[in-house]
Amino acid sequence: MKKWIIILIVVILAVSIYFFLGKKSAKKTPLRTINPKIGDISIEFRITGSVAPRNRLEIKPQVAGRIENILVNEGQNVKKGEVLAWMSSSDRAALLDAVRTKGAEEMKKWEDIYNPTPIISPLDGFIIDRSKEPGQSVTMSDVMLVMADTLIIDANVDETDLRYLFIGQKVKIFLDAYPDQSFTGIVEHIAYESQVINNVTVYEVKILPKNAPNAFRAGMTATIEVTANKRNEAMLLPVAAVTEKGDSFFVTVKNGEKTEQRKVATGISNGKKVEITSGITLEDNIVVSEKTYAKELATQSGQRGMRGPGSLFGIGTGKKKTNTKTETETK
């Protein structure tokens, strides 16, 4: 009986050792050495806005009465001083209705004597809304037409990102209506007075699009991509190749058959790559995991990702709040 107990204990120990060693071996991460590479790196952030008229003007009649004719349609360009519509005052409309039964000649006589009132365009622009039709009666407070001089992108920017914006800056614009396209824009105005929206301090920014699509419409949702920081011809490593210890950063360098931890100085990071400004050279062999190396190849193939603000892994970007960031790399 004791013999069987001893055999059972030996078997249990053997199985336990097998599984322990197997799991330990499985956890061992394959390593690879890579060299730093020269490339471009940028940090970008995105803000959400909407398409809106720079100047929106409601056209209302100067007198109460009846609309006789509207000469423009939505989307039509008009010049300042152009006649947009004709209308009869209440008195003229009542008079014409009274003489209408007396024949065409009498009708024409009073139409020539009592001229209709023109509705004139106050500026160069285009029609974005036509809310009334001929035959309708209107008061002086009714909106007949809505005009705009040009369409822009109106967005609110977090105060922590305001330092990255300046008048005349080029930005990239995406529309939800055209998810596979992008076009450029120019920052034309940054508000001097803040607003508080959802307990966040923001500033209104107006962006003039340069090559907007033909179906550009007021009210469309837009995403604006702004380059916050950029380095050209920088020495780059994958973020996972750099470790952070306190306020310092280190990489593992292979030296013959041994490895050593070497302190490095870092620049900006976009969440995938980090700029190395000193501490290593292009000839140094940096130890990374095979998984990190695979991600490195995917990044070089042009993949993009999203990240939130971090420390190393928003090196050089300063403290941020809640704006979502994008990473862009070339080379």
C-alpha positions in Angstrom: 0.0 0.0 0.0 2.8 2.4 0.9 4.5 1.5 -2.4 1.4 2.7 -4.4 1.2 5.9 -2.4 4.9 6.6 -3.2 4.3 5.9 -6.9 1.3 8.2 -6.9 3.2 11.0 -5.3 6.1 10.6 -7.8 3.6 10.8 -10.7 1.9 13.9 -9.3 5.2 15.6 -8.9 6.3 14.7 -12.4 3.1 16.0 -13.9 3.4 19.2 -11.9 7.0 19.8 -12.9 6.1 19.2 -16.5 3.3 21.7 -16.6 5.4 24.3 -14.6 8.3 24.1 -16.9 6.0 24.1 -20.0 4.2 27.3 -18.9 7.5 28.9 -18.0 8.9 28.1 -21.5 5.7 29.3 -23.2 6.0 32.7 -21.4 9.5 33.2 -22.7 9.3 36.0 -25.3 11.3 35.6 -28.5 13.8 38.5 -28.9 15.3 40.2 -31.9 17.8 43.0 -32.4 17.0 46.0 -34.5 18.8 49.2 -35.4 17.4 52.8 -35.0 16.1 54.2 -38.3 15.9 57.7 -39.7 12.4 58.9 -40.6 9.8 61.6 -40.1 7.4 61.6 -37.1 4.5 63.8 -36.3 1.9 64.2 -33.6 -1.6 65.2 -34.7 -4.8 65.8 -32.9 -8.4 65.9 -34.2 -11.2 68.2 -33.4 -14.8 68.0 -34.4 -16.7 70.8 -36.1 -19.5 71.4 -38.5 -20.1 73.2 -41.8 -21.7 76.6 -41.3 -22.1 79.9 -43.2 -19.5 82.5 -42.3 -22.2 85.1 -42.5 -25.8 83.8 -42.4 -28.5 86.3 -43.4 -32.3 85.9 -43.2 -34.2 87.7 -46.0 -37.5 89.2 -44.7 -40.0 91.4 -46.6 -40.0 95.1 -46.1 -43.8 95.1 -46.0 -46.5 92.6 -45.1 -48.4 91.2 -48.1 -48.4 88.4 -50.6 -45.5 86.9 -52.5 -46.0 87.3 -56.3 -42.8 85.6 -57.5 -39.5 84.1 -56.2 -36.7 84.2 -58.7 -34.1 82.1 -57.0 -33.6 78.5 -55.8 -31.5 76.9 -53.1 -27.8 76.7 -54.1 -28.1 79.6 -56.6 -25.4 82.2 -56.6 -26.6 85.8 -56.5 -25.0 89.3 -56.6 -25.5 92.2 -54.3 -28.5 94.3 -55.6 -30.0 91.4 -57.6 -33.8 91.0 -57.3 -34.6 87.9 -55.4 -38.4 88.1 -55.3 -41.4 90.3 -56.0 -44.3 90.8 -53.6 -47.5 92.8 -53.3 -48.2 94.8 -50.1 -51.5 93.9 -48.4 -53.2 97.0 -50.0 -51.9 96.1 -53.5 -52.9 92.5 -53.1 -56.4 93.5 -52.0 -56.8 96.0 -54.9 -55.6 93.5 -57.6 -58.0 90.9 -56.2 -60.9 93.4 -56.5 -60.2 94.4 -60.1 -59.3 90.8 -61.2 -63.0 90.1 -62.1 -63.1 93.2 -64.4 -60.9 91.8 -67.1 -57.3 91.6 -68.2 -57.1 95.2 -69.4 -58.3 96.6 -66.1 -56.0 94.2 -64.2 -52.9 95.3 -66.3 -53.8 99.0 -65.8 -53.7 98.7 -62.0 -50.6 96.5 -62.1 -48.8 99.3 -63.9 -50.1 102.0 -61.6 -49.4 100.1 -58.4 -46.0 98.4 -58.8 -44.9 95.4 -56.8 -42.2 95.6 -54.1 -38.8 94.0 -55.0 -36.8 91.9 -52.5 -33.2 92.8 -53.1 -30.0 90.7 -52.3 -28.0 92.7 -49.7 -24.7 90.9 -50.5 -22.8 88.6 -52.9 -23.4 85.0 -51.9 -25.8 82.1 -52.5 -29.2 80.8 -51.3 -29.1 78.1 -48.6 -32.8 78.0 -47.8 -36.1 78.9 -49.6 -38.9 78.7 -47.1 -41.7 80.4 -48.9 -43.5 80.1 -52.3 -45.4 82.5 -54.6 -49.0 83.1 -53.4 -48.2 82.8 -49.7 -49.0 85.7 -47.4 -46.2 86.9 -45.2 -45.6 89.4 -42.4 -42.5 91.5 -41.9 -41.2 89.0 -39.4 -41.4 86.0 -41.8 -38.2 84.6 -43.3 -38.6 84.2 -47.1 -35.0 83.2 -48.0 -31.7 82.5 -46.2 -28.4 83.6 -47.7 -24.7 82.9 -47.0 -21.6 84.5 -48.3 -19.5 81.3 -48.1 -19.4 78.1 -46.1 -16.7 77.4 -43.5 -15.9 74.9 -40.8 -16.8 76.0 -37.3 -15.1 74.1 -34.5 -14.4 74.4 -30.8 -10.8 73.8 -29.7 -9.7 72.8 -26.1 -7.6 75.5 -24.5 -4.7 73.1 -24.1 -4.5 72.7 -27.9 -4.9 76.4 -28.7 -1.1 76.8 -28.7 -0.8 74.6 -31.8 -3.1 76.8 -33.9 -2.3 80.0 -35.7 -4.0 82.2 -38.4 -3.1 80.9 -41.9 -2.3 77.4 -40.7 -3.1 74.6 -43.1 -5.2 71.7 -41.8 -6.7 68.6 -43.2 -10.5 68.2 -43.2 -12.7 65.1 -43.3 -16.4 65.0 -43.8 -18.7 62.3 -42.4 -20.5 62.6 -45.7 -17.3 61.7 -47.6 -15.5 59.2 -45.4 -12.9 58.2 -48.0 -11.9 61.8 -49.0 -10.0 64.6 -47.4 -9.4 68.2 -48.3 -7.4 71.1 -47.1 -8.4 74.2 -45.1 -6.9 77.4 -43.7 -7.4 78.7 -40.2 -8.9 82.1 -40.7 -10.1 83.1 -37.2 -9.4 82.1 -33.6 -11.8 83.5 -31.0 -10.3 85.8 -28.3 -13.1 84.9 -25.8 -13.5 81.4 -24.4 -16.7 79.4 -23.9 -17.3 76.6 -21.3 -19.0 73.6 -22.9 -19.5 70.5 -20.7 -17.2 72.0 -18.1 -14.4 72.3 -20.7 -12.9 75.7 -21.7 -12.9 76.0 -25.5 -12.3 78.6 -28.1 -14.2 78.9 -31.4 -12.1 78.4 -34.5 -13.2 79.1 -38.1 -11.5 77.3 -41.0 -11.9 78.2 -44.6 -12.0 75.1 -46.9 -9.9 75.3 -50.1 -11.1 72.4 -52.2 -14.5 71.4 -50.8 -16.6 68.9 -52.8 -19.6 70.2 -54.9 -22.1 68.7 -52.4 -20.6 70.8 -49.5 -23.6 71.7 -47.3 -24.3 73.6 -44.2 -24.7 71.3 -41.1 -22.4 68.6 -42.3 -20.2 67.1 -39.5 -16.5 67.7 -40.1 -13.3 66.4 -38.4 -10.2 68.7 -38.6 -6.8 67.1 -38.3 -4.1 69.5 -37.0 -0.3 68.8 -36.9 0.8 69.7 -33.4 4.5 68.7 -33.6 6.7 67.2 -36.3 10.3 66.1 -36.8 12.0 65.4 -40.1 15.0 63.0 -40.4 14.7 62.0 -36.8 16.3 58.8 -35.2 13.3 56.6 -34.4 12.7 53.4 -32.3 9.4 51.6 -31.6 7.9 52.8 -28.3 8.0 49.3 -26.9 11.9 49.3 -27.2 12.1 52.1 -24.7 11.5 51.6 -21.0 10.7 54.4 -18.4 12.3 54.3 -15.0 11.4 57.4 -12.9 12.2 60.4 -15.0 14.7 58.6 -17.2 14.4 56.4 -20.3 16.5 53.3 -21.3 17.0 50.9 -24.1 18.5 47.4 -24.1 21.7 47.3 -26.3 23.3 44.1 -27.3 27.1 44.2 -26.8 28.6 40.9 -28.1 27.0 38.1 -26.3 25.8 40.4 -23.5 23.2 43.1 -23.2 23.3 46.4 -21.3 20.8 49.0 -20.3 21.7 52.4 -21.8 20.1 55.7 -20.9 18.7 57.7 -23.8 17.3 61.2 -24.3 13.9 61.3 -26.1 12.0 63.8 -28.2 8.5 63.4 -29.4 6.4 60.2 -29.6 3.3 59.4 -31.5 2.4 56.3 -29.5 4.1 53.9 -32.0 7.5 55.5 -32.5 9.7 57.6 -30.3 12.4 60.1 -31.3 15.8 59.4 -29.8 17.9 62.5 -29.6 21.0 61.0 -27.8 22.4 58.0 -26.1 22.6 55.6 -29.0 23.7 55.6 -32.6 22.3 54.1 -35.8 24.8 51.2 -35.5 23.7 50.1 -32.1 21.7 46.8 -31.9 18.6 47.4 -29.8 16.9 44.3 -28.3 13.1 44.1 -28.8 10.5 41.4 -28.8 9.5 39.7 -32.0 6.0 41.0 -31.4 7.4 44.6 -31.3 9.3 44.0 -34.5 6.2 42.7 -36.2 4.4 45.9 -35.2 7.3 47.9 -36.5 6.9 46.4 -39.9 3.2 47.0 -39.9 3.8 50.7 -39.0 6.3 51.0 -41.9 3.7 49.7 -44.3 1.6 52.8 -43.6 -0.9 51.8 -40.9 -2.3 54.5 -38.8 -3.6 54.3 -35.2 -5.3 56.3 -32.5 -4.1 57.0 -29.1 -4.9 59.1 -26.1 -2.4 61.4 -24.3 0.3 59.6 -22.3 3.7 60.3 -20.8 6.2 58.3 -22.8 4.2 57.7 -24.9 3.3 61.3 -25.4 6.9 62.5 -24.9 7.4 66.1 -25.7 3.7 66.8 -26.1 3.0 68.3 -22.7 0.0 67.5 -20.5 -3.1 67.1 -22.5 -6.8 66.7 -21.6 -9.1 64.5 -23.5 -8.6 65.2 -27.2 -8.0 62.1 -29.3 -4.6 61.9 -31.1 -3.6 60.4 -34.4 -0.2 59.3 -35.5 1.3 59.8 -38.9 4.6 58.5 -40.1 6.3 58.5 -43.5 9.5 56.9 -44.6 
